[in-house]
Amino acid sequence: MAEETSATQADEVVCPHCKKTFRADLITGSAERYRGFKCPHCRLFVPAARIKD
């Protein structure tokens, strides 16, 4: 059970569209462009590559 909680770490993200901060788990996909976060405020998909810069 402890292994599951350590695998799900939420990241602090600032949405480039609405500029609001939120905590979210990384959405993984089959390709790099599908990895990212979904803003709960404006529903914009924010690619992980854009956050890491």
Buried (B, 14 or more C-beta within 10 A) or exposed (E): EEEEEEEEEEEEBEBEEEEEEBEBEBBEEEEEEEBBBBBEEEEEEBBBEEBEE
